[in-house]
């Protein structure tokens, strides 16, 4: 089955606008049942005069049910990136997520939610060299700084000022998919790219995710949707080229700085070598009982150097 590549913003946004599918996706990632979901902010325009792009982000207000059947309301901030240069954007969006939580608190009289904990999800289209795993979860851990023991406490102060993080790496998908999460990540398998980067030819569709496959298959025949994907691919190409040029300029500047430092060190070493040779010459002449006046007539041997010997 041919599907639109969910690594592309337009395709993934299309998928996540379907409530049932979005709840299935988030439940799979969080390993907790998402029973209610409200899509909040979708895209954010980058404040970047050089690259005036729409940058992808999805915010949800969700009710999740844990393994004990207890329900909690949270804010879920989902970001997706094809490029390794997006860490600063992730930080900026996370900060804006906390501002959004403050706004939610101001509207508490209307929705009765108040401040909500934030869960951050990052889906990466590249591999982090230092993290050789398909998916990782960073949890809150409270440690007694004196005894160094882990504490099991519930505190709104801690829950609202720290957050859980999930990181998924599309390029780390293993050949054997044993878990539900691994089977879901098959939809991001870039080895199945078909013809264009924005299409995937699904060689295998997990039974529990057939609905997701059908949703992503539907836009394949939509010419307008294809045009959006092509435009996104062109923006990605431009962004990638600019990022590479920027990285090259940084590398060139660092190289020039390193060469300047090396040249300065070499000049200082040459100066030291000359000084050492002159001092050795002066010492030999002094041992030969040549007068200071005669020695200082030698080029480079001033009276201070000779008298210091």
Buried (B, 14 or more C-beta within 10 A) or exposed (E): BBBBBBBBBBBBBBBBEBEEBBBBBBBBBBEBBBEBBEBBBBEBEBEEEEEEBEBBBBBBBBBBBEEEEEEEBBBBBBBBBBBEBBEEBBEBBBEBBBEBBEEBBEEEEEEEBBBBBBBBBBBBBBBBEEEEEBBBEEEEEEEEEEEEEEEEEEEEEEBBEBBBBBBBBBBBBEEEBEEBBBBBBBBBBBEBBBEEBBBBEBEEBBEEBEEBBEBBBEBBEEEEBBEBBEEBBEBBEEBEEEBEEEEEEEEEEEEEEEEEEEEEEEEEEEEEEEEEEBBEBBBEBBEEEBEBEEBBEBEEBEEEBBEEB
